[in-house]
Amino acid sequence: MSNIFYLIAETIADARGGAKEPAIRRWRSPFKPLSIGRSLVGLKNIYDTPAQRGLRILLHRLFKRD
């Protein structure tokens, strides 16, 4: 659950800080060097689920500075 609170706080801070768009963690190809390296040492590749992407977009639109 703390992951969601972090996502909310991070997105609101970006929006209030003047970011043009939300910082969505996009899916990376499993064949990129970073993904291969993370897999070799046992780390997961991090990306936003569709629900998290929607929440980021919604929060960004609510709190952004024009």
CHARMM-style PDB file with segment names, atoms N, HN, CA, C and O in Angstrom:
ATOM      1  N   MET     1       0.805  -1.190   0.000  1.00  0.00      PROA
ATOM      2  CA  MET     1       0.000   0.000   0.000  1.00  0.00      PROA
ATOM      3  C   MET     1       0.855   1.263   0.000  1.00  0.00      PROA
ATOM      4  O   MET     1       0.453   2.282  -0.561  1.00  0.00      PROA
ATOM      5  N   SER     2       2.013   1.205   0.614  1.00  0.00      PROA
ATOM      6  HN  SER     2       2.340   0.377   1.070  1.00  0.00      PROA
ATOM      7  CA  SER     2       2.872   2.383   0.636  1.00  0.00      PROA
ATOM      8  C   SER     2       3.334   2.745  -0.779  1.00  0.00      PROA
ATOM      9  O   SER     2       3.684   3.893  -1.050  1.00  0.00      PROA
ATOM     10  N   ASN     3       3.333   1.753  -1.677  1.00  0.00      PROA
ATOM     11  HN  ASN     3       3.049   0.820  -1.457  1.00  0.00      PROA
ATOM     12  CA  ASN     3       3.687   2.014  -3.063  1.00  0.00      PROA
ATOM     13  C   ASN     3       2.730   3.013  -3.699  1.00  0.00      PROA
ATOM     14  O   ASN     3       3.157   3.894  -4.446  1.00  0.00      PROA
ATOM     15  N   ILE     4       1.435   2.882  -3.408  1.00  0.00      PROA
ATOM     16  HN  ILE     4       1.088   2.167  -2.802  1.00  0.00      PROA
ATOM     17  CA  ILE     4       0.424   3.795  -3.951  1.00  0.00      PROA
ATOM     18  C   ILE     4       0.622   5.194  -3.382  1.00  0.00      PROA
ATOM     19  O   ILE     4       0.514   6.176  -4.117  1.00  0.00      PROA
ATOM     20  N   PHE     5       0.910   5.305  -2.079  1.00  0.00      PROA
ATOM     21  HN  PHE     5       0.997   4.507  -1.482  1.00  0.00      PROA
ATOM     22  CA  PHE     5       1.128   6.619  -1.477  1.00  0.00      PROA
ATOM     23  C   PHE     5       2.349   7.295  -2.088  1.00  0.00      PROA
ATOM     24  O   PHE     5       2.345   8.505  -2.318  1.00  0.00      PROA
ATOM     25  N   TYR     6       3.389   6.516  -2.348  1.00  0.00      PROA
ATOM     26  HN  TYR     6       3.392   5.533  -2.162  1.00  0.00      PROA
ATOM     27  CA  TYR     6       4.580   7.063  -3.005  1.00  0.00      PROA
ATOM     28  C   TYR     6       4.241   7.551  -4.406  1.00  0.00      PROA
ATOM     29  O   TYR     6       4.676   8.630  -4.810  1.00  0.00      PROA
ATOM     30  N   LEU     7       3.464   6.761  -5.154  1.00  0.00      PROA
ATOM     31  HN  LEU     7       3.111   5.885  -4.826  1.00  0.00      PROA
ATOM     32  CA  LEU     7       3.061   7.145  -6.500  1.00  0.00      PROA
ATOM     33  C   LEU     7       2.276   8.451  -6.471  1.00  0.00      PROA
ATOM     34  O   LEU     7       2.510   9.334  -7.295  1.00  0.00      PROA
ATOM     35  N   ILE     8       1.348   8.578  -5.528  1.00  0.00      PROA
ATOM     36  HN  ILE     8       1.158   7.861  -4.858  1.00  0.00      PROA
ATOM     37  CA  ILE     8       0.539   9.795  -5.407  1.00  0.00      PROA
ATOM     38  C   ILE     8       1.420  10.990  -5.073  1.00  0.00      PROA
ATOM     39  O   ILE     8       1.320  12.032  -5.719  1.00  0.00      PROA
ATOM     40  N   ALA     9       2.275  10.851  -4.078  1.00  0.00      PROA
ATOM     41  HN  ALA     9       2.357  10.004  -3.552  1.00  0.00      PROA
ATOM     42  CA  ALA     9       3.134  11.962  -3.667  1.00  0.00      PROA
ATOM     43  C   ALA     9       4.092  12.372  -4.784  1.00  0.00      PROA
ATOM     44  O   ALA     9       4.293  13.561  -5.027  1.00  0.00      PROA
ATOM     45  N   GLU    10       4.670  11.403  -5.450  1.00  0.00      PROA
ATOM     46  HN  GLU    10       4.506  10.436  -5.253  1.00  0.00      PROA
ATOM     47  CA  GLU    10       5.613  11.686  -6.543  1.00  0.00      PROA
ATOM     48  C   GLU    10       4.918  12.421  -7.695  1.00  0.00      PROA
ATOM     49  O   GLU    10       5.472  13.371  -8.249  1.00  0.00      PROA
ATOM     50  N   THR    11       3.721  11.987  -8.049  1.00  0.00      PROA
ATOM     51  HN  THR    11       3.271  11.216  -7.599  1.00  0.00      PROA
ATOM     52  CA  THR    11       3.003  12.591  -9.164  1.00  0.00      PROA
ATOM     53  C   THR    11       2.551  14.004  -8.833  1.00  0.00      PROA
ATOM     54  O   THR    11       2.649  14.896  -9.676  1.00  0.00      PROA
ATOM     55  N   ILE    12       2.054  14.223  -7.613  1.00  0.00      PROA
ATOM     56  HN  ILE    12       1.974  13.498  -6.928  1.00  0.00      PROA
ATOM     57  CA  ILE    12       1.633  15.573  -7.218  1.00  0.00      PROA
ATOM     58  C   ILE    12       2.831  16.509  -7.178  1.00  0.00      PROA
ATOM     59  O   ILE    12       2.731  17.659  -7.607  1.00  0.00      PROA
ATOM     60  N   ALA    13       3.956  16.036  -6.673  1.00  0.00      PROA
ATOM     61  HN  ALA    13       4.038  15.102  -6.324  1.00  0.00      PROA
ATOM     62  CA  ALA    13       5.165  16.871  -6.634  1.00  0.00      PROA
ATOM     63  C   ALA    13       5.624  17.237  -8.042  1.00  0.00      PROA
ATOM     64  O   ALA    13       6.017  18.379  -8.281  1.00  0.00      PROA
ATOM     65  N   ASP    14       5.582  16.297  -8.967  1.00  0.00      PROA
ATOM     66  HN  ASP    14       5.263  15.369  -8.773  1.00  0.00      PROA
ATOM     67  CA  ASP    14       5.950  16.590 -10.353  1.00  0.00      PROA
ATOM     68  C   ASP    14       5.002  17.612 -10.972  1.00  0.00      PROA
ATOM     69  O   ASP    14       5.436  18.538 -11.657  1.00  0.00      PROA
ATOM     70  N   ALA    15       3.703  17.436 -10.724  1.00  0.00      PROA
ATOM     71  HN  ALA    15       3.350  16.684 -10.168  1.00  0.00      PROA
ATOM     72  CA  ALA    15       2.703  18.348 -11.300  1.00  0.00      PROA
ATOM     73  C   ALA    15       2.866  19.757 -10.744  1.00  0.00      PROA
ATOM     74  O   ALA    15       2.821  20.731 -11.495  1.00  0.00      PROA
ATOM     75  N   ARG    16       3.054  19.870  -9.432  1.00  0.00      PROA
ATOM     76  HN  ARG    16       3.090  19.078  -8.821  1.00  0.00      PROA
ATOM     77  CA  ARG    16       3.227  21.190  -8.819  1.00  0.00      PROA
ATOM     78  C   ARG    16       4.565  21.803  -9.194  1.00  0.00      PROA
ATOM     79  O   ARG    16       4.712  23.025  -9.176  1.00  0.00      PROA
ATOM     80  N   GLY    17       5.531  20.982  -9.529  1.00  0.00      PROA
ATOM     81  HN  GLY    17       5.411  19.990  -9.543  1.00  0.00      PROA
ATOM     82  CA  GLY    17       6.850  21.473  -9.911  1.00  0.00      PROA
ATOM     83  C   GLY    17       6.924  21.962 -11.344  1.00  0.00      PROA
ATOM     84  O   GLY    17       7.953  22.495 -11.759  1.00  0.00      PROA
ATOM     85  N   GLY    18       5.852  21.792 -12.109  1.00  0.00      PROA
ATOM     86  HN  GLY    18       5.017  21.359 -11.771  1.00  0.00      PROA
ATOM     87  CA  GLY    18       5.813  22.313 -13.464  1.00  0.00      PROA
ATOM     88  C   GLY    18       6.117  21.310 -14.556  1.00  0.00      PROA
ATOM     89  O   GLY    18       6.378  21.705 -15.692  1.00  0.00      PROA
ATOM     90  N   ALA    19       6.092  20.022 -14.248  1.00  0.00      PROA
ATOM     91  HN  ALA    19       5.881  19.700 -13.325  1.00  0.00      PROA
ATOM     92  CA  ALA    19       6.347  19.018 -15.287  1.00  0.00      PROA
ATOM     93  C   ALA    19       5.223  19.065 -16.324  1.00  0.00      PROA
ATOM     94  O   ALA    19       4.053  19.224 -15.974  1.00  0.00      PROA
ATOM     95  N   LYS    20       5.581  18.928 -17.584  1.00  0.00      PROA
ATOM     96  HN  LYS    20       6.531  18.799 -17.868  1.00  0.00      PROA
ATOM     97  CA  LYS    20       4.600  19.013 -18.670  1.00  0.00      PROA
ATOM     98  C   LYS    20       3.684  17.796 -18.735  1.00  0.00      PROA
ATOM     99  O   LYS    20       2.521  17.918 -19.120  1.00  0.00      PROA
ATOM    100  N   GLU    21       4.201  16.617 -18.359  1.00  0.00      PROA
ATOM    101  HN  GLU    21       5.146  16.519 -18.046  1.00  0.00      PROA
ATOM    102  CA  GLU    21       3.404  15.392 -18.398  1.00  0.00      PROA
ATOM    103  C   GLU    21       3.813  14.487 -17.247  1.00  0.00      PROA
ATOM    104  O   GLU    21       4.916  14.633 -16.721  1.00  0.00      PROA
ATOM    105  N   PRO    22       2.950  13.550 -16.839  1.00  0.00      PROA
ATOM    106  CA  PRO    22       3.300  12.674 -15.714  1.00  0.00      PROA
ATOM    107  C   PRO    22       4.459  11.744 -16.065  1.00  0.00      PROA
ATOM    108  O   PRO    22       4.645  11.365 -17.222  1.00  0.00      PROA
ATOM    109  N   ALA    23       5.228  11.389 -15.048  1.00  0.00      PROA
ATOM    110  HN  ALA    23       5.077  11.697 -14.109  1.00  0.00      PROA
ATOM    111  CA  ALA    23       6.385  10.504 -15.242  1.00  0.00      PROA
ATOM    112  C   ALA    23       5.930   9.055 -15.164  1.00  0.00      PROA
ATOM    113  O   ALA    23       6.024   8.426 -14.110  1.00  0.00      PROA
ATOM    114  N   ILE    24       5.438   8.525 -16.276  1.00  0.00      PROA
ATOM    115  HN  ILE    24       5.362   9.036 -17.132  1.00  0.00      PROA
ATOM    116  CA  ILE    24       4.952   7.147 -16.318  1.00  0.00      PROA
ATOM    117  C   ILE    24       6.126   6.216 -16.579  1.00  0.00      PROA
ATOM    118  O   ILE    24       6.926   6.437 -17.488  1.00  0.00      PROA
ATOM    119  N   ARG    25       6.214   5.168 -15.762  1.00  0.00      PROA
ATOM    120  HN  ARG    25       5.565   4.988 -15.023  1.00  0.00      PROA
ATOM    121  CA  ARG    25       7.275   4.176 -15.966  1.00  0.00      PROA
ATOM    122  C   ARG    25       6.796   3.221 -17.051  1.00  0.00      PROA
ATOM    123  O   ARG    25       5.899   2.408 -16.826  1.00  0.00      PROA
ATOM    124  N   ARG    26       7.388   3.327 -18.198  1.00  0.00      PROA
ATOM    125  HN  ARG    26       8.116   3.987 -18.381  1.00  0.00      PROA
ATOM    126  CA  ARG    26       6.957   2.568 -19.372  1.00  0.00      PROA
ATOM    127  C   ARG    26       7.576   1.174 -19.384  1.00  0.00      PROA
ATOM    128  O   ARG    26       8.634   0.938 -18.802  1.00  0.00      PROA
ATOM    129  N   TRP    27       6.883   0.252 -20.066  1.00  0.00      PROA
ATOM    130  HN  TRP    27       6.023   0.444 -20.539  1.00  0.00      PROA
ATOM    131  CA  TRP    27       7.374  -1.115 -20.235  1.00  0.00      PROA
ATOM    132  C   TRP    27       8.644  -1.092 -21.061  1.00  0.00      PROA
ATOM    133  O   TRP    27       8.694  -0.451 -22.111  1.00  0.00      PROA
ATOM    134  N   ARG    28       9.651  -1.773 -20.603  1.00  0.00      PROA
ATOM    135  HN  ARG    28       9.611  -2.293 -19.750  1.00  0.00      PROA
ATOM    136  CA  ARG    28      10.907  -1.859 -21.349  1.00  0.00      PROA
ATOM    137  C   ARG    28      10.985  -3.216 -22.029  1.00  0.00      PROA
ATOM    138  O   ARG    28      10.518  -4.224 -21.498  1.00  0.00      PROA
ATOM    139  N   SER    29      11.568  -3.222 -23.180  1.00  0.00      PROA
ATOM    140  HN  SER    29      11.947  -2.403 -23.611  1.00  0.00      PROA
ATOM    141  CA  SER    29      11.762  -4.471 -23.899  1.00  0.00      PROA
ATOM    142  C   SER    29      12.683  -5.383 -23.091  1.00  0.00      PROA
ATOM    143  O   SER    29      13.666  -4.911 -22.521  1.00  0.00      PROA
ATOM    144  N   PRO    30      12.384  -6.672 -23.034  1.00  0.00      PROA
ATOM    145  CA  PRO    30      13.255  -7.581 -22.277  1.00  0.00      PROA
ATOM    146  C   PRO    30      14.624  -7.795 -22.933  1.00  0.00      PROA
ATOM    147  O   PRO    30      15.500  -8.433 -22.349  1.00  0.00      PROA
ATOM    148  N   PHE    31      14.804  -7.266 -24.134  1.00  0.00      PROA
ATOM    149  HN  PHE    31      14.093  -6.747 -24.608  1.00  0.00      PROA
ATOM    150  CA  PHE    31      16.070  -7.458 -24.844  1.00  0.00      PROA
ATOM    151  C   PHE    31      17.003  -6.255 -24.738  1.00  0.00      PROA
ATOM    152  O   PHE    31      18.083  -6.265 -25.328  1.00  0.00      PROA
ATOM    153  N   LYS    32      16.611  -5.228 -24.004  1.00  0.00      PROA
ATOM    154  HN  LYS    32      15.734  -5.220 -23.524  1.00  0.00      PROA
ATOM    155  CA  LYS    32      17.499  -4.074 -23.810  1.00  0.00      PROA
ATOM    156  C   LYS    32      18.538  -4.421 -22.745  1.00  0.00      PROA
ATOM    157  O   LYS    32      18.263  -5.222 -21.852  1.00  0.00      PROA
ATOM    158  N   PRO    33      19.718  -3.831 -22.831  1.00  0.00      PROA
ATOM    159  CA  PRO    33      20.788  -4.158 -21.871  1.00  0.00      PROA
ATOM    160  C   PRO    33      20.375  -3.967 -20.412  1.00  0.00      PROA
ATOM    161  O   PRO    33      20.732  -4.778 -19.557  1.00  0.00      PROA
ATOM    162  N   LEU    34      19.627  -2.904 -20.122  1.00  0.00      PROA
ATOM    163  HN  LEU    34      19.337  -2.246 -20.816  1.00  0.00      PROA
ATOM    164  CA  LEU    34      19.217  -2.673 -18.736  1.00  0.00      PROA
ATOM    165  C   LEU    34      18.322  -3.801 -18.232  1.00  0.00      PROA
ATOM    166  O   LEU    34      18.486  -4.268 -17.105  1.00  0.00      PROA
ATOM    167  N   SER    35      17.384  -4.234 -19.056  1.00  0.00      PROA
ATOM    168  HN  SER    35      17.251  -3.854 -19.971  1.00  0.00      PROA
ATOM    169  CA  SER    35      16.481  -5.319 -18.655  1.00  0.00      PROA
ATOM    170  C   SER    35      17.230  -6.630 -18.486  1.00  0.00      PROA
ATOM    171  O   SER    35      16.951  -7.387 -17.556  1.00  0.00      PROA
ATOM    172  N   ILE    36      18.165  -6.902 -19.360  1.00  0.00      PROA
ATOM    173  HN  ILE    36      18.392  -6.286 -20.115  1.00  0.00      PROA
ATOM    174  CA  ILE    36      18.966  -8.125 -19.261  1.00  0.00      PROA
ATOM    175  C   ILE    36      19.818  -8.091 -17.997  1.00  0.00      PROA
ATOM    176  O   ILE    36      19.914  -9.088 -17.282  1.00  0.00      PROA
ATOM    177  N   GLY    37      20.437  -6.945 -17.724  1.00  0.00      PROA
ATOM    178  HN  GLY    37      20.359  -6.135 -18.305  1.00  0.00      PROA
ATOM    179  CA  GLY    37      21.264  -6.805 -16.527  1.00  0.00      PROA
ATOM    180  C   GLY    37      20.458  -6.975 -15.252  1.00  0.00      PROA
ATOM    181  O   GLY    37      20.909  -7.640 -14.319  1.00  0.00      PROA
ATOM    182  N   ARG    38      19.263  -6.379 -15.199  1.00  0.00      PROA
ATOM    183  HN  ARG    38      18.897  -5.839 -15.957  1.00  0.00      PROA
ATOM    184  CA  ARG    38      18.409  -6.517 -14.019  1.00  0.00      PROA
ATOM    185  C   ARG    38      17.994  -7.974 -13.834  1.00  0.00      PROA
ATOM    186  O   ARG    38      17.935  -8.463 -12.705  1.00  0.00      PROA
ATOM    187  N   SER    39      17.707  -8.666 -14.927  1.00  0.00      PROA
ATOM    188  HN  SER    39      17.754  -8.268 -15.844  1.00  0.00      PROA
ATOM    189  CA  SER    39      17.306 -10.065 -14.839  1.00  0.00      PROA
ATOM    190  C   SER    39      18.450 -10.940 -14.332  1.00  0.00      PROA
ATOM    191  O   SER    39      18.225 -11.869 -13.557  1.00  0.00      PROA
ATOM    192  N   LEU    40      19.667 -10.650 -14.764  1.00  0.00      PROA
ATOM    193  HN  LEU    40      19.850  -9.895 -15.393  1.00  0.00      PROA
ATOM    194  CA  LEU    40      20.826 -11.444 -14.357  1.00  0.00      PROA
ATOM    195  C   LEU    40      21.083 -11.380 -12.858  1.00  0.00      PROA
ATOM    196  O   LEU    40      21.515 -12.364 -12.257  1.00  0.00      PROA
ATOM    197  N   VAL    41      20.820 -10.227 -12.255  1.00  0.00      PROA
ATOM    198  HN  VAL    41      20.469  -9.428 -12.744  1.00  0.00      PROA
ATOM    199  CA  VAL    41      21.068 -10.093 -10.812  1.00  0.00      PROA
ATOM    200  C   VAL    41      19.803 -10.317  -9.987  1.00  0.00      PROA
ATOM    201  O   VAL    41      19.823 -10.142  -8.769  1.00  0.00      PROA
ATOM    202  N   GLY    42      18.709 -10.701 -10.633  1.00  0.00      PROA
ATOM    203  HN  GLY    42      18.693 -10.843 -11.623  1.00  0.00      PROA
ATOM    204  CA  GLY    42      17.497 -11.057  -9.912  1.00  0.00      PROA
ATOM    205  C   GLY    42      16.562  -9.912  -9.583  1.00  0.00      PROA
ATOM    206  O   GLY    42      15.678 -10.067  -8.740  1.00  0.00      PROA
ATOM    207  N   LEU    43      16.733  -8.763 -10.226  1.00  0.00      PROA
ATOM    208  HN  LEU    43      17.451  -8.637 -10.911  1.00  0.00      PROA
ATOM    209  CA  LEU    43      15.841  -7.628  -9.985  1.00  0.00      PROA
ATOM    210  C   LEU    43      14.701  -7.629 -10.993  1.00  0.00      PROA
ATOM    211  O   LEU    43      14.870  -8.061 -12.133  1.00  0.00      PROA
ATOM    212  N   LYS    44      13.541  -7.144 -10.565  1.00  0.00      PROA
ATOM    213  HN  LYS    44      13.405  -6.793  -9.639  1.00  0.00      PROA
ATOM    214  CA  LYS    44      12.400  -7.072 -11.459  1.00  0.00      PROA
ATOM    215  C   LYS    44      12.478  -5.798 -12.310  1.00  0.00      PROA
ATOM    216  O   LYS    44      13.001  -4.775 -11.869  1.00  0.00      PROA
ATOM    217  N   ASN    45      11.956  -5.878 -13.519  1.00  0.00      PROA
ATOM    218  HN  ASN    45      11.532  -6.709 -13.877  1.00  0.00      PROA
ATOM    219  CA  ASN    45      11.823  -4.683 -14.338  1.00  0.00      PROA
ATOM    220  C   ASN    45      10.561  -3.954 -13.894  1.00  0.00      PROA
ATOM    221  O   ASN    45       9.483  -4.546 -13.852  1.00  0.00      PROA
ATOM    222  N   ILE    46      10.690  -2.684 -13.566  1.00  0.00      PROA
ATOM    223  HN  ILE    46      11.566  -2.202 -13.600  1.00  0.00      PROA
ATOM    224  CA  ILE    46       9.598  -1.924 -12.978  1.00  0.00      PROA
ATOM    225  C   ILE    46       8.864  -1.141 -14.059  1.00  0.00      PROA
ATOM    226  O   ILE    46       9.482  -0.454 -14.872  1.00  0.00      PROA
ATOM    227  N   TYR    47       7.553  -1.250 -14.059  1.00  0.00      PROA
ATOM    228  HN  TYR    47       7.050  -1.808 -13.399  1.00  0.00      PROA
ATOM    229  CA  TYR    47       6.728  -0.465 -14.967  1.00  0.00      PROA
ATOM    230  C   TYR    47       5.374  -0.263 -14.310  1.00  0.00      PROA
ATOM    231  O   TYR    47       4.998  -1.005 -13.403  1.00  0.00      PROA
ATOM    232  N   ASP    48       4.640   0.747 -14.774  1.00  0.00      PROA
ATOM    233  HN  ASP    48       4.946   1.350 -15.511  1.00  0.00      PROA
ATOM    234  CA  ASP    48       3.323   1.044 -14.225  1.00  0.00      PROA
ATOM    235  C   ASP    48       2.262   0.144 -14.838  1.00  0.00      PROA
ATOM    236  O   ASP    48       2.287  -0.128 -16.039  1.00  0.00      PROA
ATOM    237  N   THR    49       1.338  -0.313 -14.017  1.00  0.00      PROA
ATOM    238  HN  THR    49       1.318  -0.092 -13.041  1.00  0.00      PROA
ATOM    239  CA  THR    49       0.182  -1.049 -14.513  1.00  0.00      PROA
ATOM    240  C   THR    49      -0.784  -0.041 -15.141  1.00  0.00      PROA
ATOM    241  O   THR    49      -0.634   1.159 -14.914  1.00  0.00      PROA
ATOM    242  N   PRO    50      -1.758  -0.486 -15.916  1.00  0.00      PROA
ATOM    243  CA  PRO    50      -2.730   0.463 -16.490  1.00  0.00      PROA
ATOM    244  C   PRO    50      -3.449   1.301 -15.431  1.00  0.00      PROA
ATOM    245  O   PRO    50      -3.732   2.475 -15.669  1.00  0.00      PROA
ATOM    246  N   ALA    51      -3.747   0.721 -14.273  1.00  0.00      PROA
ATOM    247  HN  ALA    51      -3.518  -0.233 -14.080  1.00  0.00      PROA
ATOM    248  CA  ALA    51      -4.414   1.479 -13.205  1.00  0.00      PROA
ATOM    249  C   ALA    51      -3.492   2.574 -12.667  1.00  0.00      PROA
ATOM    250  O   ALA    51      -3.942   3.689 -12.404  1.00  0.00      PROA
ATOM    251  N   GLN    52      -2.208   2.259 -12.505  1.00  0.00      PROA
ATOM    252  HN  GLN    52      -1.844   1.353 -12.719  1.00  0.00      PROA
ATOM    253  CA  GLN    52      -1.255   3.258 -12.019  1.00  0.00      PROA
ATOM    254  C   GLN    52      -1.064   4.371 -13.037  1.00  0.00      PROA
ATOM    255  O   GLN    52      -0.947   5.540 -12.669  1.00  0.00      PROA
ATOM    256  N   ARG    53      -1.030   4.012 -14.319  1.00  0.00      PROA
ATOM    257  HN  ARG    53      -1.125   3.062 -14.618  1.00  0.00      PROA
ATOM    258  CA  ARG    53      -0.906   5.040 -15.358  1.00  0.00      PROA
ATOM    259  C   ARG    53      -2.087   5.992 -15.318  1.00  0.00      PROA
ATOM    260  O   ARG    53      -1.915   7.208 -15.398  1.00  0.00      PROA
ATOM    261  N   GLY    54      -3.301   5.431 -15.192  1.00  0.00      PROA
ATOM    262  HN  GLY    54      -3.440   4.443 -15.127  1.00  0.00      PROA
ATOM    263  CA  GLY    54      -4.496   6.263 -15.120  1.00  0.00      PROA
ATOM    264  C   GLY    54      -4.479   7.176 -13.909  1.00  0.00      PROA
ATOM    265  O   GLY    54      -4.855   8.344 -14.005  1.00  0.00      PROA
ATOM    266  N   LEU    55      -4.043   6.654 -12.767  1.00  0.00      PROA
ATOM    267  HN  LEU    55      -3.737   5.705 -12.689  1.00  0.00      PROA
ATOM    268  CA  LEU    55      -3.964   7.459 -11.556  1.00  0.00      PROA
ATOM    269  C   LEU    55      -2.948   8.583 -11.726  1.00  0.00      PROA
ATOM    270  O   LEU    55      -3.206   9.715 -11.316  1.00  0.00      PROA
ATOM    271  N   ARG    56      -1.807   8.287 -12.319  1.00  0.00      PROA
ATOM    272  HN  ARG    56      -1.597   7.368 -12.652  1.00  0.00      PROA
ATOM    273  CA  ARG    56      -0.799   9.336 -12.557  1.00  0.00      PROA
ATOM    274  C   ARG    56      -1.353  10.439 -13.462  1.00  0.00      PROA
ATOM    275  O   ARG    56      -1.167  11.623 -13.182  1.00  0.00      PROA
ATOM    276  N   ILE    57      -2.027  10.055 -14.537  1.00  0.00      PROA
ATOM    277  HN  ILE    57      -2.178   9.093 -14.764  1.00  0.00      PROA
ATOM    278  CA  ILE    57      -2.573  11.046 -15.474  1.00  0.00      PROA
ATOM    279  C   ILE    57      -3.638  11.894 -14.786  1.00  0.00      PROA
ATOM    280  O   ILE    57      -3.654  13.116 -14.939  1.00  0.00      PROA
ATOM    281  N   LEU    58      -4.526  11.253 -14.031  1.00  0.00      PROA
ATOM    282  HN  LEU    58      -4.513  10.261 -13.907  1.00  0.00      PROA
ATOM    283  CA  LEU    58      -5.585  11.968 -13.329  1.00  0.00      PROA
ATOM    284  C   LEU    58      -5.004  12.958 -12.318  1.00  0.00      PROA
ATOM    285  O   LEU    58      -5.384  14.129 -12.305  1.00  0.00      PROA
ATOM    286  N   LEU    59      -4.092  12.491 -11.479  1.00  0.00      PROA
ATOM    287  HN  LEU    59      -3.783  11.540 -11.490  1.00  0.00      PROA
ATOM    288  CA  LEU    59      -3.495  13.366 -10.473  1.00  0.00      PROA
ATOM    289  C   LEU    59      -2.729  14.510 -11.114  1.00  0.00      PROA
ATOM    290  O   LEU    59      -2.774  15.643 -10.634  1.00  0.00      PROA
ATOM    291  N   HSD    60      -2.030  14.213 -12.192  1.00  0.00      PROA
ATOM    292  HN  HSD    60      -1.993  13.293 -12.582  1.00  0.00      PROA
ATOM    293  CA  HSD    60      -1.256  15.257 -12.860  1.00  0.00      PROA
ATOM    294  C   HSD    60      -2.175  16.341 -13.403  1.00  0.00      PROA
ATOM    295  O   HSD    60      -1.873  17.529 -13.287  1.00  0.00      PROA
ATOM    296  N   ARG    61      -3.288  15.939 -13.992  1.00  0.00      PROA
ATOM    297  HN  ARG    61      -3.532  14.974 -14.085  1.00  0.00      PROA
ATOM    298  CA  ARG    61      -4.234  16.923 -14.524  1.00  0.00      PROA
ATOM    299  C   ARG    61      -4.894  17.734 -13.414  1.00  0.00      PROA
ATOM    300  O   ARG    61      -5.190  18.914 -13.603  1.00  0.00      PROA
ATOM    301  N   LEU    62      -5.126  17.118 -12.266  1.00  0.00      PROA
ATOM    302  HN  LEU    62      -4.886  16.160 -12.112  1.00  0.00      PROA
ATOM    303  CA  LEU    62      -5.754  17.829 -11.151  1.00  0.00      PROA
ATOM    304  C   LEU    62      -4.827  18.855 -10.512  1.00  0.00      PROA
ATOM    305  O   LEU    62      -5.272  19.936 -10.128  1.00  0.00      PROA
ATOM    306  N   PHE    63      -3.550  18.529 -10.393  1.00  0.00      PROA
ATOM    307  HN  PHE    63      -3.188  17.650 -10.705  1.00  0.00      PROA
ATOM    308  CA  PHE    63      -2.634  19.358  -9.615  1.00  0.00      PROA
ATOM    309  C   PHE    63      -1.614  20.156 -10.421  1.00  0.00      PROA
ATOM    310  O   PHE    63      -0.789  20.855  -9.834  1.00  0.00      PROA
ATOM    311  N   LYS    64      -1.648  20.070 -11.742  1.00  0.00      PROA
ATOM    312  HN  LYS    64      -2.319  19.502 -12.219  1.00  0.00      PROA
ATOM    313  CA  LYS    64      -0.615  20.762 -12.526  1.00  0.00      PROA
ATOM    314  C   LYS    64      -0.809  22.275 -12.477  1.00  0.00      PROA
ATOM    315  O   LYS    64      -1.911  22.786 -12.280  1.00  0.00      PROA
ATOM    316  N   ARG    65       0.294  22.954 -12.661  1.00  0.00      PROA
ATOM    317  HN  ARG    65       1.190  22.539 -12.821  1.00  0.00      PROA
ATOM    318  CA  ARG    65       0.272  24.409 -12.735  1.00  0.00      PROA
ATOM    319  C   ARG    65       0.192  24.817 -14.194  1.00  0.00      PROA
ATOM    320  O   ARG    65       0.910  24.284 -15.040  1.00  0.00      PROA
ATOM    321  N   ASP    66      -0.667  25.747 -14.476  1.00  0.00      PROA
ATOM    322  HN  ASP    66      -1.250  26.180 -13.789  1.00  0.00      PROA
ATOM    323  CA  ASP    66      -0.799  26.224 -15.857  1.00  0.00      PROA
ATOM    324  C   ASP    66       0.038  27.440 -16.136  1.00  0.00      PROA
ATOM    325  OT1 ASP    66       0.028  27.953 -17.255  1.00  0.00      PROA
TER     326      ASP     66
END
